[in-house]
Amino acid sequence: MTYKDYIQQLEKQTSAISYEKGLAMVIQLCRKLLPDYQAFSATHGWGDPRVLEEALQCCE
């Protein structure tokens, strides 16, 4: 599967999801990824996890 095929499949699958369910899914995904991003940022001195933290606070 090429990247273009993947994007087309993803768009087809996610277009059937309501805005509210899509937002809830993205918030949950960001919550799960936040600890990894915090660890990455601390280890490599790159990135700013506060941006993701603040975005989550705005969405909740």
mmCIF file as Biopython writes it, N, C-alpha, C and O atoms, coordinates in Angstrom:
data_model
#
loop_
_atom_site.group_PDB
_atom_site.id
_atom_site.type_symbol
_atom_site.label_atom_id
_atom_site.label_alt_id
_atom_site.label_comp_id
_atom_site.label_asym_id
_atom_site.label_entity_id
_atom_site.label_seq_id
_atom_site.pdbx_PDB_ins_code
_atom_site.Cartn_x
_atom_site.Cartn_y
_atom_site.Cartn_z
_atom_site.occupancy
_atom_site.B_iso_or_equiv
_atom_site.auth_seq_id
_atom_site.auth_asym_id
_atom_site.pdbx_PDB_model_num
ATOM 1   N N  . MET A ? 1  ? 0.853   -1.178 0.000  1.0 0.0 1  A 1 
ATOM 2   C CA . MET A ? 1  ? 0.000   0.000  0.000  1.0 0.0 1  A 1 
ATOM 3   C C  . MET A ? 1  ? 0.893   1.233  0.000  1.0 0.0 1  A 1 
ATOM 4   O O  . MET A ? 1  ? 1.813   1.352  0.809  1.0 0.0 1  A 1 
ATOM 5   N N  . THR A ? 2  ? 0.613   2.125  -0.899 1.0 0.0 2  A 1 
ATOM 6   C CA . THR A ? 2  ? 1.374   3.371  -0.948 1.0 0.0 2  A 1 
ATOM 7   C C  . THR A ? 2  ? 0.802   4.358  0.058  1.0 0.0 2  A 1 
ATOM 8   O O  . THR A ? 2  ? -0.292  4.158  0.587  1.0 0.0 2  A 1 
ATOM 9   N N  . TYR A ? 3  ? 1.546   5.419  0.314  1.0 0.0 3  A 1 
ATOM 10  C CA . TYR A ? 3  ? 1.066   6.458  1.222  1.0 0.0 3  A 1 
ATOM 11  C C  . TYR A ? 3  ? -0.227  7.071  0.694  1.0 0.0 3  A 1 
ATOM 12  O O  . TYR A ? 3  ? -1.159  7.324  1.457  1.0 0.0 3  A 1 
ATOM 13  N N  . LYS A ? 4  ? -0.277  7.306  -0.601 1.0 0.0 4  A 1 
ATOM 14  C CA . LYS A ? 4  ? -1.479  7.884  -1.214 1.0 0.0 4  A 1 
ATOM 15  C C  . LYS A ? 4  ? -2.680  6.960  -1.024 1.0 0.0 4  A 1 
ATOM 16  O O  . LYS A ? 4  ? -3.776  7.423  -0.707 1.0 0.0 4  A 1 
ATOM 17  N N  . ASP A ? 5  ? -2.478  5.647  -1.217 1.0 0.0 5  A 1 
ATOM 18  C CA . ASP A ? 5  ? -3.557  4.677  -1.000 1.0 0.0 5  A 1 
ATOM 19  C C  . ASP A ? 5  ? -4.013  4.690  0.459  1.0 0.0 5  A 1 
ATOM 20  O O  . ASP A ? 5  ? -5.208  4.640  0.749  1.0 0.0 5  A 1 
ATOM 21  N N  . TYR A ? 6  ? -3.040  4.757  1.370  1.0 0.0 6  A 1 
ATOM 22  C CA . TYR A ? 6  ? -3.354  4.799  2.800  1.0 0.0 6  A 1 
ATOM 23  C C  . TYR A ? 6  ? -4.207  6.016  3.133  1.0 0.0 6  A 1 
ATOM 24  O O  . TYR A ? 6  ? -5.208  5.898  3.840  1.0 0.0 6  A 1 
ATOM 25  N N  . ILE A ? 7  ? -3.822  7.172  2.634  1.0 0.0 7  A 1 
ATOM 26  C CA . ILE A ? 7  ? -4.567  8.404  2.906  1.0 0.0 7  A 1 
ATOM 27  C C  . ILE A ? 7  ? -5.982  8.299  2.341  1.0 0.0 7  A 1 
ATOM 28  O O  . ILE A ? 7  ? -6.938  8.707  3.000  1.0 0.0 7  A 1 
ATOM 29  N N  . GLN A ? 8  ? -6.125  7.769  1.153  1.0 0.0 8  A 1 
ATOM 30  C CA . GLN A ? 8  ? -7.452  7.617  0.559  1.0 0.0 8  A 1 
ATOM 31  C C  . GLN A ? 8  ? -8.323  6.677  1.389  1.0 0.0 8  A 1 
ATOM 32  O O  . GLN A ? 8  ? -9.502  6.954  1.610  1.0 0.0 8  A 1 
ATOM 33  N N  . GLN A ? 9  ? -7.748  5.573  1.847  1.0 0.0 9  A 1 
ATOM 34  C CA . GLN A ? 9  ? -8.497  4.632  2.675  1.0 0.0 9  A 1 
ATOM 35  C C  . GLN A ? 9  ? -8.870  5.274  4.012  1.0 0.0 9  A 1 
ATOM 36  O O  . GLN A ? 9  ? -9.998  5.126  4.484  1.0 0.0 9  A 1 
ATOM 37  N N  . LEU A ? 10 ? -7.932  5.974  4.609  1.0 0.0 10 A 1 
ATOM 38  C CA . LEU A ? 10 ? -8.195  6.645  5.883  1.0 0.0 10 A 1 
ATOM 39  C C  . LEU A ? 10 ? -9.307  7.681  5.735  1.0 0.0 10 A 1 
ATOM 40  O O  . LEU A ? 10 ? -10.195 7.762  6.584  1.0 0.0 10 A 1 
ATOM 41  N N  . GLU A ? 11 ? -9.266  8.470  4.668  1.0 0.0 11 A 1 
ATOM 42  C CA . GLU A ? 11 ? -10.309 9.471  4.439  1.0 0.0 11 A 1 
ATOM 43  C C  . GLU A ? 11 ? -11.674 8.817  4.249  1.0 0.0 11 A 1 
ATOM 44  O O  . GLU A ? 11 ? -12.681 9.327  4.739  1.0 0.0 11 A 1 
ATOM 45  N N  . LYS A ? 12 ? -11.709 7.707  3.550  1.0 0.0 12 A 1 
ATOM 46  C CA . LYS A ? 12 ? -12.972 6.994  3.334  1.0 0.0 12 A 1 
ATOM 47  C C  . LYS A ? 12 ? -13.540 6.488  4.662  1.0 0.0 12 A 1 
ATOM 48  O O  . LYS A ? 12 ? -14.737 6.612  4.922  1.0 0.0 12 A 1 
ATOM 49  N N  . GLN A ? 13 ? -12.674 5.921  5.494  1.0 0.0 13 A 1 
ATOM 50  C CA . GLN A ? 13 ? -13.119 5.372  6.769  1.0 0.0 13 A 1 
ATOM 51  C C  . GLN A ? 13 ? -13.535 6.460  7.755  1.0 0.0 13 A 1 
ATOM 52  O O  . GLN A ? 13 ? -14.524 6.304  8.471  1.0 0.0 13 A 1 
ATOM 53  N N  . THR A ? 14 ? -12.794 7.547  7.792  1.0 0.0 14 A 1 
ATOM 54  C CA . THR A ? 14 ? -13.090 8.589  8.783  1.0 0.0 14 A 1 
ATOM 55  C C  . THR A ? 14 ? -14.223 9.516  8.353  1.0 0.0 14 A 1 
ATOM 56  O O  . THR A ? 14 ? -14.795 10.215 9.189  1.0 0.0 14 A 1 
ATOM 57  N N  . SER A ? 15 ? -14.551 9.531  7.082  1.0 0.0 15 A 1 
ATOM 58  C CA . SER A ? 15 ? -15.648 10.407 6.644  1.0 0.0 15 A 1 
ATOM 59  C C  . SER A ? 15 ? -16.987 9.936  7.181  1.0 0.0 15 A 1 
ATOM 60  O O  . SER A ? 15 ? -17.938 10.715 7.241  1.0 0.0 15 A 1 
ATOM 61  N N  . ALA A ? 16 ? -17.072 8.673  7.573  1.0 0.0 16 A 1 
ATOM 62  C CA . ALA A ? 16 ? -18.322 8.131  8.113  1.0 0.0 16 A 1 
ATOM 63  C C  . ALA A ? 16 ? -18.477 8.423  9.603  1.0 0.0 16 A 1 
ATOM 64  O O  . ALA A ? 16 ? -19.546 8.186  10.167 1.0 0.0 16 A 1 
ATOM 65  N N  . ILE A ? 17 ? -17.437 8.929  10.245 1.0 0.0 17 A 1 
ATOM 66  C CA . ILE A ? 17 ? -17.475 9.212  11.683 1.0 0.0 17 A 1 
ATOM 67  C C  . ILE A ? 17 ? -17.987 10.635 11.890 1.0 0.0 17 A 1 
ATOM 68  O O  . ILE A ? 17 ? -17.604 11.555 11.168 1.0 0.0 17 A 1 
ATOM 69  N N  . SER A ? 18 ? -18.850 10.801 12.877 1.0 0.0 18 A 1 
ATOM 70  C CA . SER A ? 18 ? -19.346 12.143 13.178 1.0 0.0 18 A 1 
ATOM 71  C C  . SER A ? 18 ? -18.210 13.000 13.724 1.0 0.0 18 A 1 
ATOM 72  O O  . SER A ? 18 ? -17.193 12.483 14.185 1.0 0.0 18 A 1 
ATOM 73  N N  . TYR A ? 19 ? -18.397 14.309 13.666 1.0 0.0 19 A 1 
ATOM 74  C CA . TYR A ? 19 ? -17.384 15.241 14.168 1.0 0.0 19 A 1 
ATOM 75  C C  . TYR A ? 19 ? -17.091 14.965 15.641 1.0 0.0 19 A 1 
ATOM 76  O O  . TYR A ? 19 ? -15.931 14.940 16.054 1.0 0.0 19 A 1 
ATOM 77  N N  . GLU A ? 20 ? -18.137 14.759 16.425 1.0 0.0 20 A 1 
ATOM 78  C CA . GLU A ? 20 ? -17.973 14.540 17.863 1.0 0.0 20 A 1 
ATOM 79  C C  . GLU A ? 20 ? -17.181 13.269 18.147 1.0 0.0 20 A 1 
ATOM 80  O O  . GLU A ? 20 ? -16.297 13.264 19.003 1.0 0.0 20 A 1 
ATOM 81  N N  . LYS A ? 21 ? -17.495 12.195 17.433 1.0 0.0 21 A 1 
ATOM 82  C CA . LYS A ? 21 ? -16.770 10.941 17.645 1.0 0.0 21 A 1 
ATOM 83  C C  . LYS A ? 21 ? -15.324 11.054 17.159 1.0 0.0 21 A 1 
ATOM 84  O O  . LYS A ? 21 ? -14.413 10.498 17.773 1.0 0.0 21 A 1 
ATOM 85  N N  . GLY A ? 22 ? -15.122 11.765 16.070 1.0 0.0 22 A 1 
ATOM 86  C CA . GLY A ? 22 ? -13.767 11.975 15.575 1.0 0.0 22 A 1 
ATOM 87  C C  . GLY A ? 22 ? -12.940 12.785 16.554 1.0 0.0 22 A 1 
ATOM 88  O O  . GLY A ? 22 ? -11.776 12.473 16.800 1.0 0.0 22 A 1 
ATOM 89  N N  . LEU A ? 23 ? -13.541 13.825 17.111 1.0 0.0 23 A 1 
ATOM 90  C CA . LEU A ? 23 ? -12.849 14.652 18.098 1.0 0.0 23 A 1 
ATOM 91  C C  . LEU A ? 23 ? -12.501 13.833 19.334 1.0 0.0 23 A 1 
ATOM 92  O O  . LEU A ? 23 ? -11.388 13.929 19.851 1.0 0.0 23 A 1 
ATOM 93  N N  . ALA A ? 24 ? -13.442 13.032 19.808 1.0 0.0 24 A 1 
ATOM 94  C CA . ALA A ? 24 ? -13.191 12.186 20.979 1.0 0.0 24 A 1 
ATOM 95  C C  . ALA A ? 24 ? -12.059 11.200 20.698 1.0 0.0 24 A 1 
ATOM 96  O O  . ALA A ? 24 ? -11.230 10.940 21.570 1.0 0.0 24 A 1 
ATOM 97  N N  . MET A ? 25 ? -12.024 10.653 19.485 1.0 0.0 25 A 1 
ATOM 98  C CA . MET A ? 25 ? -10.978 9.706  19.117 1.0 0.0 25 A 1 
ATOM 99  C C  . MET A ? 25 ? -9.608  10.387 19.104 1.0 0.0 25 A 1 
ATOM 100 O O  . MET A ? 25 ? -8.629  9.827  19.596 1.0 0.0 25 A 1 
ATOM 101 N N  . VAL A ? 26 ? -9.541  11.588 18.542 1.0 0.0 26 A 1 
ATOM 102 C CA . VAL A ? 26 ? -8.269  12.315 18.470 1.0 0.0 26 A 1 
ATOM 103 C C  . VAL A ? 26 ? -7.791  12.728 19.861 1.0 0.0 26 A 1 
ATOM 104 O O  . VAL A ? 26 ? -6.597  12.658 20.150 1.0 0.0 26 A 1 
ATOM 105 N N  . ILE A ? 27 ? -8.702  13.152 20.712 1.0 0.0 27 A 1 
ATOM 106 C CA . ILE A ? 27 ? -8.334  13.519 22.084 1.0 0.0 27 A 1 
ATOM 107 C C  . ILE A ? 27 ? -7.765  12.307 22.811 1.0 0.0 27 A 1 
ATOM 108 O O  . ILE A ? 27 ? -6.744  12.408 23.491 1.0 0.0 27 A 1 
ATOM 109 N N  . GLN A ? 28 ? -8.426  11.165 22.667 1.0 0.0 28 A 1 
ATOM 110 C CA . GLN A ? 28 ? -7.942  9.943  23.318 1.0 0.0 28 A 1 
ATOM 111 C C  . GLN A ? 28 ? -6.571  9.552  22.782 1.0 0.0 28 A 1 
ATOM 112 O O  . GLN A ? 28 ? -5.696  9.161  23.554 1.0 0.0 28 A 1 
ATOM 113 N N  . LEU A ? 29 ? -6.378  9.651  21.492 1.0 0.0 29 A 1 
ATOM 114 C CA . LEU A ? 29 ? -5.088  9.334  20.886 1.0 0.0 29 A 1 
ATOM 115 C C  . LEU A ? 29 ? -3.991  10.256 21.414 1.0 0.0 29 A 1 
ATOM 116 O O  . LEU A ? 29 ? -2.898  9.796  21.744 1.0 0.0 29 A 1 
ATOM 117 N N  . CYS A ? 30 ? -4.278  11.545 21.494 1.0 0.0 30 A 1 
ATOM 118 C CA . CYS A ? 30 ? -3.293  12.507 22.004 1.0 0.0 30 A 1 
ATOM 119 C C  . CYS A ? 30 ? -2.951  12.230 23.460 1.0 0.0 30 A 1 
ATOM 120 O O  . CYS A ? 30 ? -1.791  12.347 23.855 1.0 0.0 30 A 1 
ATOM 121 N N  . ARG A ? 31 ? -3.945  11.864 24.259 1.0 0.0 31 A 1 
ATOM 122 C CA . ARG A ? 31 ? -3.679  11.528 25.662 1.0 0.0 31 A 1 
ATOM 123 C C  . ARG A ? 31 ? -2.732  10.346 25.765 1.0 0.0 31 A 1 
ATOM 124 O O  . ARG A ? 31 ? -1.829  10.331 26.602 1.0 0.0 31 A 1 
ATOM 125 N N  . LYS A ? 32 ? -2.945  9.350  24.902 1.0 0.0 32 A 1 
ATOM 126 C CA . LYS A ? 32 ? -2.095  8.161  24.943 1.0 0.0 32 A 1 
ATOM 127 C C  . LYS A ? 32 ? -0.671  8.453  24.459 1.0 0.0 32 A 1 
ATOM 128 O O  . LYS A ? 32 ? 0.286   7.848  24.942 1.0 0.0 32 A 1 
ATOM 129 N N  . LEU A ? 33 ? -0.536  9.367  23.518 1.0 0.0 33 A 1 
ATOM 130 C CA . LEU A ? 33 ? 0.782   9.688  22.973 1.0 0.0 33 A 1 
ATOM 131 C C  . LEU A ? 33 ? 1.557   10.707 23.809 1.0 0.0 33 A 1 
ATOM 132 O O  . LEU A ? 33 ? 2.779   10.802 23.688 1.0 0.0 33 A 1 
ATOM 133 N N  . LEU A ? 34 ? 0.873   11.457 24.642 1.0 0.0 34 A 1 
ATOM 134 C CA . LEU A ? 34 ? 1.513   12.520 25.410 1.0 0.0 34 A 1 
ATOM 135 C C  . LEU A ? 34 ? 2.692   12.031 26.251 1.0 0.0 34 A 1 
ATOM 136 O O  . LEU A ? 34 ? 3.749   12.660 26.205 1.0 0.0 34 A 1 
ATOM 137 N N  . PRO A ? 35 ? 2.571   10.942 27.018 1.0 0.0 35 A 1 
ATOM 138 C CA . PRO A ? 35 ? 3.741   10.497 27.802 1.0 0.0 35 A 1 
ATOM 139 C C  . PRO A ? 35 ? 4.963   10.169 26.938 1.0 0.0 35 A 1 
ATOM 140 O O  . PRO A ? 35 ? 6.096   10.458 27.323 1.0 0.0 35 A 1 
ATOM 141 N N  . ASP A ? 36 ? 4.729   9.569  25.781 1.0 0.0 36 A 1 
ATOM 142 C CA . ASP A ? 36 ? 5.840   9.271  24.878 1.0 0.0 36 A 1 
ATOM 143 C C  . ASP A ? 36 ? 6.471   10.555 24.349 1.0 0.0 36 A 1 
ATOM 144 O O  . ASP A ? 36 ? 7.694   10.654 24.241 1.0 0.0 36 A 1 
ATOM 145 N N  . TYR A ? 37 ? 5.642   11.529 24.022 1.0 0.0 37 A 1 
ATOM 146 C CA . TYR A ? 37 ? 6.153   12.805 23.520 1.0 0.0 37 A 1 
ATOM 147 C C  . TYR A ? 37 ? 6.930   13.534 24.611 1.0 0.0 37 A 1 
ATOM 148 O O  . TYR A ? 37 ? 7.966   14.140 24.339 1.0 0.0 37 A 1 
ATOM 149 N N  . GLN A ? 38 ? 6.434   13.475 25.839 1.0 0.0 38 A 1 
ATOM 150 C CA . GLN A ? 38 ? 7.147   14.103 26.950 1.0 0.0 38 A 1 
ATOM 151 C C  . GLN A ? 38 ? 8.519   13.450 27.139 1.0 0.0 38 A 1 
ATOM 152 O O  . GLN A ? 38 ? 9.517   14.145 27.331 1.0 0.0 38 A 1 
ATOM 153 N N  . ALA A ? 39 ? 8.568   12.129 27.083 1.0 0.0 39 A 1 
ATOM 154 C CA . ALA A ? 39 ? 9.838   11.404 27.245 1.0 0.0 39 A 1 
ATOM 155 C C  . ALA A ? 39 ? 10.783  11.721 26.087 1.0 0.0 39 A 1 
ATOM 156 O O  . ALA A ? 39 ? 11.976  11.936 26.304 1.0 0.0 39 A 1 
ATOM 157 N N  . PHE A ? 40 ? 10.265  11.750 24.874 1.0 0.0 40 A 1 
ATOM 158 C CA . PHE A ? 40 ? 11.082  12.076 23.715 1.0 0.0 40 A 1 
ATOM 159 C C  . PHE A ? 40 ? 11.674  13.472 23.853 1.0 0.0 40 A 1 
ATOM 160 O O  . PHE A ? 40 ? 12.864  13.678 23.613 1.0 0.0 40 A 1 
ATOM 161 N N  . SER A ? 41 ? 10.837  14.425 24.239 1.0 0.0 41 A 1 
ATOM 162 C CA . SER A ? 41 ? 11.283  15.805 24.367 1.0 0.0 41 A 1 
ATOM 163 C C  . SER A ? 41 ? 12.369  15.939 25.442 1.0 0.0 41 A 1 
ATOM 164 O O  . SER A ? 41 ? 13.358  16.649 25.258 1.0 0.0 41 A 1 
ATOM 165 N N  . ALA A ? 42 ? 12.168  15.249 26.555 1.0 0.0 42 A 1 
ATOM 166 C CA . ALA A ? 42 ? 13.154  15.312 27.641 1.0 0.0 42 A 1 
ATOM 167 C C  . ALA A ? 42 ? 14.467  14.656 27.230 1.0 0.0 42 A 1 
ATOM 168 O O  . ALA A ? 42 ? 15.541  15.153 27.568 1.0 0.0 42 A 1 
ATOM 169 N N  . THR A ? 43 ? 14.389  13.559 26.513 1.0 0.0 43 A 1 
ATOM 170 C CA . THR A ? 43 ? 15.582  12.818 26.104 1.0 0.0 43 A 1 
ATOM 171 C C  . THR A ? 43 ? 16.389  13.560 25.041 1.0 0.0 43 A 1 
ATOM 172 O O  . THR A ? 43 ? 17.617  13.622 25.100 1.0 0.0 43 A 1 
ATOM 173 N N  . HIS A ? 44 ? 15.669  14.120 24.069 1.0 0.0 44 A 1 
ATOM 174 C CA . HIS A ? 44 ? 16.351  14.703 22.913 1.0 0.0 44 A 1 
ATOM 175 C C  . HIS A ? 44 ? 16.416  16.229 22.931 1.0 0.0 44 A 1 
ATOM 176 O O  . HIS A ? 44 ? 17.037  16.836 22.059 1.0 0.0 44 A 1 
ATOM 177 N N  . GLY A ? 45 ? 15.771  16.852 23.930 1.0 0.0 45 A 1 
ATOM 178 C CA . GLY A ? 45 ? 15.802  18.305 24.017 1.0 0.0 45 A 1 
ATOM 179 C C  . GLY A ? 45 ? 15.154  18.987 22.827 1.0 0.0 45 A 1 
ATOM 180 O O  . GLY A ? 45 ? 15.570  20.069 22.411 1.0 0.0 45 A 1 
ATOM 181 N N  . TRP A ? 46 ? 14.142  18.349 22.289 1.0 0.0 46 A 1 
ATOM 182 C CA . TRP A ? 46 ? 13.477  18.868 21.104 1.0 0.0 46 A 1 
ATOM 183 C C  . TRP A ? 46 ? 11.961  18.731 21.275 1.0 0.0 46 A 1 
ATOM 184 O O  . TRP A ? 46 ? 11.470  17.727 21.791 1.0 0.0 46 A 1 
ATOM 185 N N  . GLY A ? 47 ? 11.245  19.740 20.841 1.0 0.0 47 A 1 
ATOM 186 C CA . GLY A ? 47 ? 9.792   19.719 20.957 1.0 0.0 47 A 1 
ATOM 187 C C  . GLY A ? 47 ? 9.327   20.397 22.229 1.0 0.0 47 A 1 
ATOM 188 O O  . GLY A ? 47 ? 10.129  20.707 23.110 1.0 0.0 47 A 1 
ATOM 189 N N  . ASP A ? 48 ? 8.037   20.624 22.319 1.0 0.0 48 A 1 
ATOM 190 C CA . ASP A ? 48 ? 7.454   21.288 23.483 1.0 0.0 48 A 1 
ATOM 191 C C  . ASP A ? 48 ? 6.137   20.613 23.841 1.0 0.0 48 A 1 
ATOM 192 O O  . ASP A ? 48 ? 5.095   20.952 23.281 1.0 0.0 48 A 1 
ATOM 193 N N  . PRO A ? 49 ? 6.174   19.665 24.766 1.0 0.0 49 A 1 
ATOM 194 C CA . PRO A ? 49 ? 4.955   18.946 25.146 1.0 0.0 49 A 1 
ATOM 195 C C  . PRO A ? 49 ? 3.856   19.854 25.701 1.0 0.0 49 A 1 
ATOM 196 O O  . PRO A ? 49 ? 2.683   19.483 25.700 1.0 0.0 49 A 1 
ATOM 197 N N  . ARG A ? 50 ? 4.234   21.034 26.173 1.0 0.0 50 A 1 
ATOM 198 C CA . ARG A ? 50 ? 3.218   21.943 26.701 1.0 0.0 50 A 1 
ATOM 199 C C  . ARG A ? 50 ? 2.205   22.335 25.641 1.0 0.0 50 A 1 
ATOM 200 O O  . ARG A ? 50 ? 1.043   22.593 25.958 1.0 0.0 50 A 1 
ATOM 201 N N  . VAL A ? 51 ? 2.630   22.383 24.386 1.0 0.0 51 A 1 
ATOM 202 C CA . VAL A ? 51 ? 1.712   22.720 23.299 1.0 0.0 51 A 1 
ATOM 203 C C  . VAL A ? 51 ? 0.602   21.678 23.216 1.0 0.0 51 A 1 
ATOM 204 O O  . VAL A ? 51 ? -0.573  22.026 23.106 1.0 0.0 51 A 1 
ATOM 205 N N  . LEU A ? 52 ? 0.974   20.398 23.269 1.0 0.0 52 A 1 
ATOM 206 C CA . LEU A ? 52 ? -0.024  19.324 23.229 1.0 0.0 52 A 1 
ATOM 207 C C  . LEU A ? 52 ? -0.868  19.327 24.495 1.0 0.0 52 A 1 
ATOM 208 O O  . LEU A ? 52 ? -2.082  19.134 24.428 1.0 0.0 52 A 1 
ATOM 209 N N  . GLU A ? 53 ? -0.246  19.543 25.644 1.0 0.0 53 A 1 
ATOM 210 C CA . GLU A ? 53 ? -0.982  19.603 26.901 1.0 0.0 53 A 1 
ATOM 211 C C  . GLU A ? 53 ? -2.031  20.717 26.873 1.0 0.0 53 A 1 
ATOM 212 O O  . GLU A ? 53 ? -3.175  20.505 27.277 1.0 0.0 53 A 1 
ATOM 213 N N  . GLU A ? 54 ? -1.643  21.890 26.401 1.0 0.0 54 A 1 
ATOM 214 C CA . GLU A ? 54 ? -2.570  23.024 26.335 1.0 0.0 54 A 1 
ATOM 215 C C  . GLU A ? 54 ? -3.674  22.776 25.317 1.0 0.0 54 A 1 
ATOM 216 O O  . GLU A ? 54 ? -4.821  23.158 25.546 1.0 0.0 54 A 1 
ATOM 217 N N  . ALA A ? 55 ? -3.347  22.144 24.201 1.0 0.0 55 A 1 
ATOM 218 C CA . ALA A ? 55 ? -4.357  21.817 23.200 1.0 0.0 55 A 1 
ATOM 219 C C  . ALA A ? 55 ? -5.380  20.846 23.780 1.0 0.0 55 A 1 
ATOM 220 O O  . ALA A ? 55 ? -6.581  20.994 23.555 1.0 0.0 55 A 1 
ATOM 221 N N  . LEU A ? 56 ? -4.908  19.867 24.517 1.0 0.0 56 A 1 
ATOM 222 C CA . LEU A ? 56 ? -5.838  18.929 25.162 1.0 0.0 56 A 1 
ATOM 223 C C  . LEU A ? 56 ? -6.737  19.636 26.161 1.0 0.0 56 A 1 
ATOM 224 O O  . LEU A ? 56 ? -7.932  19.347 26.235 1.0 0.0 56 A 1 
ATOM 225 N N  . GLN A ? 57 ? -6.177  20.555 26.928 1.0 0.0 57 A 1 
ATOM 226 C CA . GLN A ? 57 ? -6.981  21.307 27.892 1.0 0.0 57 A 1 
ATOM 227 C C  . GLN A ? 57 ? -8.066  22.119 27.186 1.0 0.0 57 A 1 
ATOM 228 O O  . GLN A ? 57 ? -9.183  22.231 27.692 1.0 0.0 57 A 1 
ATOM 229 N N  . CYS A ? 58 ? -7.753  22.672 26.047 1.0 0.0 58 A 1 
ATOM 230 C CA . CYS A ? 58 ? -8.735  23.454 25.290 1.0 0.0 58 A 1 
ATOM 231 C C  . CYS A ? 58 ? -9.863  22.587 24.759 1.0 0.0 58 A 1 
ATOM 232 O O  . CYS A ? 58 ? -11.005 23.037 24.662 1.0 0.0 58 A 1 
ATOM 233 N N  . CYS A ? 59 ? -9.550  21.356 24.417 1.0 0.0 59 A 1 
ATOM 234 C CA . CYS A ? 59 ? -10.537 20.459 23.812 1.0 0.0 59 A 1 
ATOM 235 C C  . CYS A ? 59 ? -11.409 19.736 24.837 1.0 0.0 59 A 1 
ATOM 236 O O  . CYS A ? 59 ? -12.482 19.234 24.504 1.0 0.0 59 A 1 
ATOM 237 N N  . GLU A ? 60 ? -10.949 19.688 26.065 1.0 0.0 60 A 1 
ATOM 238 C CA . GLU A ? 60 ? -11.693 18.921 27.077 1.0 0.0 60 A 1 
ATOM 239 C C  . GLU A ? 60 ? -12.725 19.753 27.771 1.0 0.0 60 A 1 
ATOM 240 O O  . GLU A ? 60 ? -13.433 19.256 28.647 1.0 0.0 60 A 1 
#
